[in-house]
């Protein structure tokens, strides 16, 4: 029995010429020692193809049934079948859904692209590009150097806001109130009966001006960031990405 060695992308397979000749109209079925893929020194046929998918191709010659796993892209399968000169009709019925799903999805995508490009104007295209860039800038730190820098700045403001929030409750970072309101004067007598130092601290003092400025700066930064994130265009873009 004449055996045949096949080198598929660096992985070796061995079968018989009788097995390959079951389908002589295919690339493997028409192999001879005169084929350009034949290496006389190593006495094998070399094909620079995907060795994982070839497992299922070779099983087709052995069993007469062409099966594929569900986790393989339909486009890759189609390319392999075209290369090995195997008709799509040979795919077993149980694998039709996963195989032809790629074709159905590509038809839907092509239809969406056609409808989108036929109704959009030049100004809308420029606007859409701006929205995409802004969305990447705010939501994808690895999209650009500027986005990565913004991510570091955002993290800095988060840490700064957290630290100043804690420092604002410490006596060292509070100052005496300069002006007492009428209500403060009325409550002054009642406060004398309170022994809670924290309540007295917050009533008789204000946060340090530097802490106040930092807190307002952080609030403005987060408000501005929330404004952009909450814009309808960016929310629509984010929703489409998460679907």
VOGU-3710 file (C-alpha; in Angstrom, 3 decimals, decimal comma):
1> xxxxxxxxxx> 0,000/0,000/0,000  1,526/3,267/-1,158  1,675/5,860/1,620  1,832/9,620/1,156  3,415/12,179/3,479  1,917/15,644/3,598  3,575/18,671/5,203  0,790/21,148/5,975  2,172/24,373/7,417  4,969/22,500/9,229
11> xxxxxxxxxx> 2,747/19,698/10,561  3,133/16,276/8,994  0,289/13,989/8,011  0,470/10,517/6,543  -2,187/8,735/4,551  -2,435/6,515/1,492  -2,657/7,411/-2,160  -5,775/5,244/-2,380  -7,477/7,471/0,205  -6,642/10,648/-1,695
21> xxxxxxxxxx> -7,684/9,185/-5,039  -11,256/8,817/-3,782  -11,825/12,371/-5,051  -9,551/12,801/-8,045  -11,137/16,114/-9,044  -9,686/17,774/-5,928  -6,167/19,114/-5,382  -5,119/16,242/-3,136  -6,728/13,661/-5,381  -4,660/14,789/-8,374
31> xxxxxxxxxx> -1,252/14,740/-6,640  1,658/12,975/-8,317  5,408/12,998/-7,856  5,511/15,465/-10,753  3,391/18,017/-8,851  5,128/21,269/-7,952  4,302/20,700/-4,262  6,371/17,519/-4,154  9,770/17,663/-2,417  11,898/14,740/-3,684
41> xxxxxxxxxx> 14,510/15,179/-0,958  12,018/14,844/1,896  9,664/12,692/-0,168  6,586/14,623/0,878  4,158/17,188/-0,443  4,325/20,647/1,115  1,349/23,021/1,392  1,575/26,294/3,289  -1,927/26,076/4,726  -3,645/25,973/8,114
51> xxxxxxxxxx> -2,806/22,592/9,671  -5,710/22,708/12,143  -8,373/22,993/9,461  -6,598/20,369/7,380  -7,540/17,745/9,991  -11,137/18,050/8,823  -10,139/18,172/5,164  -8,233/14,899/5,442  -11,105/13,261/7,335  -13,270/14,028/4,330
61> xxxxxxxxxx> -11,082/11,724/2,209  -11,059/9,057/4,901  -14,753/8,983/5,774  -16,470/10,634/2,836  -18,114/13,205/5,132  -17,030/16,818/5,522  -17,500/18,149/9,067  -16,187/21,309/10,716  -16,184/22,552/14,343  -18,497/25,432/15,239
71> xxxxxxxxxx> -15,663/27,673/16,443  -14,013/28,003/13,010  -14,794/31,102/10,951  -16,876/30,426/7,863  -14,616/32,657/5,759  -11,557/30,547/6,613  -13,432/27,343/5,805  -14,524/28,721/2,452  -10,960/29,721/1,567  -9,677/26,257/2,463
81> xxxxxxxxxx> -12,352/24,515/0,409  -11,547/26,704/-2,580  -7,834/25,970/-2,243  -8,336/22,198/-2,028  -10,896/22,284/-4,869  -13,664/20,828/-2,725  -17,230/21,847/-3,529  -19,291/23,565/-0,828  -22,070/21,051/-1,426  -19,861/18,414/0,191
91> xxxxxxxxxx> -20,303/20,032/3,613  -22,414/17,747/5,790  -25,929/18,913/6,608  -25,228/19,091/10,333  -22,577/21,776/9,650  -24,586/23,913/7,236  -25,741/26,352/9,904  -22,240/27,255/11,141  -20,796/27,241/7,617  -23,406/29,399/5,892
101> xxxxxxxxxx> -23,904/31,703/8,876  -20,867/33,673/7,729  -22,417/34,221/4,303  -25,701/35,412/5,830  -23,922/37,822/8,170  -21,827/39,280/5,356  -24,946/39,863/3,266  -26,576/41,726/6,169  -23,437/43,822/6,741  -23,212/44,660/3,045
111> xxxxxxxxxx> -26,863/45,736/3,041  -26,357/47,932/6,100  -23,292/49,560/4,564  -25,189/50,215/1,352  -28,098/51,854/3,184  -25,777/53,823/5,418  -23,557/55,226/2,660  -26,514/56,031/0,413  -28,275/58,250/2,983  -25,408/59,932/4,792
121> xxxxxxxxxx> -24,058/63,323/3,729  -20,500/64,638/3,771  -21,187/66,757/6,865  -22,701/63,778/8,657  -19,658/61,697/7,773  -17,318/64,298/9,271  -19,532/64,527/12,348  -19,549/60,761/12,739  -15,758/60,667/12,544  -15,569/63,311/15,266
131> xxxxxxxxxx> -17,898/61,280/17,480  -15,837/58,134/16,931  -12,601/59,918/17,785  -14,133/61,451/20,905  -15,553/58,099/21,975  -12,179/56,391/21,526  -10,470/59,232/23,370  -12,758/58,916/26,406  -13,407/55,168/26,465  -10,345/53,475/24,945
141> xxxxxxxxxx> -7,035/54,506/26,614  -5,046/52,287/24,244  -6,437/53,967/21,113  -3,889/56,802/21,093  -1,208/58,517/23,126  -3,570/61,404/23,931  -6,241/58,968/25,166  -3,695/57,256/27,382  -2,599/60,621/28,778  -6,229/61,579/29,460
151> xxxxxxxxxx> -6,719/58,288/31,269  -3,768/59,114/33,551  -5,162/62,612/34,164  -8,579/61,157/34,967  -7,029/58,733/37,449  -5,106/61,616/39,014  -8,320/63,605/39,560  -10,038/60,557/41,067  -7,207/60,080/43,555  -6,972/63,823/44,244
161> xxxxxxxxxx> -10,704/64,056/44,909  -10,592/61,076/47,271  -7,611/62,440/49,201  -9,031/65,955/49,587  -12,379/64,513/50,714  -10,565/62,785/53,576  -8,350/65,763/54,396  -11,354/68,101/54,573  -12,486/66,314/57,753  -9,155/66,772/59,519
171> xxxxxxxxxx> -8,778/69,743/61,918  -5,435/70,651/60,366  -7,139/71,459/57,048  -10,034/73,501/58,445  -10,184/77,201/59,341  -12,423/79,161/61,676  -15,541/80,663/60,168  -15,157/84,385/59,595  -18,897/85,172/59,517  -21,619/83,492/61,581
181> xxxxxxxxxx> -25,133/83,577/60,148  -28,147/84,549/62,268  -29,113/80,898/62,459  -25,632/80,081/63,722  -26,022/82,619/66,527  -29,390/81,189/67,518  -27,987/77,676/67,658  -24,839/78,666/69,489  -26,445/78,048/72,877  -27,589/74,583/71,905
191> xxxxxxxxxx> -24,171/73,677/70,600  -22,681/74,297/74,005  -24,602/71,230/75,159  -23,120/69,031/72,395  -20,012/67,067/73,267  -19,428/65,604/69,820  -16,155/67,093/68,589  -16,867/66,291/64,945  -20,171/68,188/64,978  -18,540/71,165/66,656
201> xxxxxxxxxx> -15,655/71,033/64,198  -17,882/71,173/61,128  -20,134/73,815/62,651  -17,438/76,259/63,781  -14,998/75,805/60,892  -14,866/75,735/57,108  -12,645/73,681/54,892  -9,327/75,249/53,981  -9,532/77,510/50,888  -7,021/75,331/49,072
211> xxxxxxxxxx> -9,144/72,232/49,738  -12,219/74,142/48,569  -10,561/75,150/45,290  -9,308/71,615/44,649  -12,764/70,143/45,288  -14,422/72,628/42,927  -11,789/71,935/40,265  -12,385/68,191/40,503  -16,134/68,766/40,371  -15,800/70,821/37,194
221> xxxxxxxxxx> -13,577/68,175/35,593  -15,984/65,324/36,397  -18,990/67,374/35,293  -17,351/68,147/31,954  -16,394/64,517/31,461  -19,942/63,420/32,336  -21,331/65,941/29,867  -19,389/64,390/26,980  -20,031/60,800/28,048  -23,767/61,468/28,405
231> xxxxxxxxxx> -24,147/63,142/25,017  -26,637/61,275/22,788  -24,086/60,628/20,045  -21,560/59,040/22,390  -24,205/57,019/24,232  -25,455/55,717/20,897  -21,904/54,838/19,880  -21,230/53,077/23,202  -24,462/51,093/22,981  -23,641/49,888/19,470
241> xxx> -20,206/48,752/20,628  -21,602/46,797/23,564  -24,214/44,930/21,550
//
